Amino acid sequence: MKSSGPSVPLSDAGEPNASAEDLEDLYENAPCGYFSLSSEGLIVKVNQTFCRWTGFSKDQLVGRRLRDLLTVGGRIFYETHFAPLLRMQGFFNEVALDVMTAAGEKLPVLANASERRAPNGDLLFTRVTIFPAAERRRYERELADARAAADARNRDLTERWVAEREQGELREQFIAVLGHDLRNPLAAIDAGVRLVLREQPGERIATVARLIQGSTLRMSGLINNLLDFARGRLGGGMAVNLDASKPLEPTLRQAIDEIRAVVPERLLEMHLDIDVPVAVDHARIAQMFSNLLGNAIIHGNPVEPVRIDVTTRAGQLTVSVANSGPPISPAAMDTLFQPFYRGEGKASKQGLGLGLYIASEIAKAHGGRIDVISDVGETRFTFVMPIDV
């Protein structure tokens, strides 16, 4: 029986051989646009795919220049980039262009081009392939829009950060100035009270004078805390003057005696075991120690003693202050050493909430730290710093 159509050579796998493929159909209906440009830049051949995309017939395209099919911006790009790049290196890849269709609409495409030259170097023609790029352009626009939005958010965040930083610095400068300005009238009040007490007044006046003196002492402590806070924030940390020539025990005992003078009814249990010199800033260590003691007295059980342990062992100084009472909540632990944190004690005894923050800053300035353990049995603050032995 005779075949009804032309025979097609088959491969061993039963598939058509590549040599038998209809190359004309492959050219005309390829999944990309094809056209060829003469040495003068005129379209001399174009496939059906490009015609379908643009809406032009072959007759309408052959003989025209490529730049005539481009938008105004595309023409400028063609003259300044496309043509010079092609002449310089003989090819280009993935150049973005906008082709105008027969309906007057823009068709975003990516173009690849390659020159074909004669052996003597003369340009014969240029092959150009065109791929639709609407989705890619949309993605690039979305990406650019997202990047622009991210840049705008970053600028907004930066501006807000700068504004908040400036406000914070202004607030801390105000605190520093306020602290200095409050010291002068407070010193005058304290001097006046001392003068009244020196005149040996009656019991009623003496009692009032001592109450005023106690208030000025507390106010002085609050002002000092304010100034330390401002110095630490504005000065980049708290400065210390380390001195190992002076024994540490008298410094700590003086702080304990001052606490006893203010709250003589509270029981303090001490264990001091300092057998090596310790290089510390004595004024700052006394301040930190007093803050820890004061915190233990305010928040501890008033009928239970505050336990103090100070040792120099294993190359480190350890100062711990423990009290009985309600444990510190896990939520409060996260903010315990932050400035202006106020615990759950009586409002009249809380102060500004800078005591533990300043104690922590003093510890850091000495190369140490303050650890906290709190449960139903006790709450213990422990200052640890390395020492040279």
Steps between C-alpha positions, in 0.01 A plus 500: 500500500629843411540765766250785495767763581869568471720264690692636796826335611472369854760456767551174685261628765227554245525882512556733202863579428605861558608529135144432390342769720320774311748783558275753332219419744746513789602848390150632436333362813787506748412602858695820443502773239764488226605761251810584304641847431698594193831681528298823461285408802186410303282200585545250218340194658259447790312197636128454559541494879621860504223599260234345726635679806515840331198472272701596194520297181834404351448749219452776755822414681745411224691807387445692826766585754486343843512837672179596314316233703619632836359755742658846518706396800591176325624688195728712714630188673546332160716785370705551818543143625357230277669584167839609649523186714419280203762671282762483776474131600285345230228372734292579806271303731179580685456862405163631622294678234139612452363418151191684376236262360269570207230588754725768652570306819836443662639148494780453757767269359855378555721503191811297416704583192801360317678628188605286206804631313689402186860374517620850413307641797212655308161480676266265319194504727396498865281233657265615777285288732216649700346360819190642673587657835171634639509270806866569561443875474205473739716305745781754467255786560359325805852435623595865444181614675574267793856628518379861491247424774770332710731799448219732606438292812872500578514877459198536724651271763832685481330836539298370794814351658687829461205695644466262795875513561496879497202501736677251727817709509298814571314320779821375657664843470197646671536246781867592543426873514211440736720299733761774517243775550330310783821451695553867586164566673518158666843581639363827637214316673739246651732776623204682657385185681849437634514856624165460680611176666827658607302764696350224719132575432204359690397140449218585257720713276782246520265223390380704201860590412607137507206407275608770256858377522390144419302624202793700368720192533252294298462775241877521469512127426231538234687786336824301503321212330365737235847639433655153484233392256558805279879459513475132411272568200665817370858406581496151352525318831586558863859601576684338794830570675642167617708494817648186656696679773195564716337202680150417385349383830476847664324632189235228523461534879444873463221435252347248743524750789325765291215259424473408870477866593203546266317173591635396841214255549608275212733208571807467280705178507854547368778270393805683362800292391735725300857374518659660189520856366224586254532779242164679502354848491407516869238772465329314217517161672349657814225650286427167330506315834265757658259469208489120537451529877229761460321284244513198734359703790219652293382173344601251767299359790539761778518233775771299326870602484681622190797267444829644370790284379824642362790271400817505290553150368602328177621824346179696542322733739146388588254728677154355562197658667203272578159557651188297572168599352288456187702382199558724200266407214650370172355801315667740745834320457518619138484868598668488840814693401337736255489870590184625669390147587291505818427188698190416697598670824323796651494797267649727766808275518551422134689814397572548131572141416866570421668319791542157340579651160783707649621201704517298179690776320752520787547123480563519124747785548700268730496219242246307705131422504203468732306171502157448654339186640148527642265231632263450791798448734699815429600762247875536457692763303864404442772729367797312352819653359840354415799602715874464462645268763 
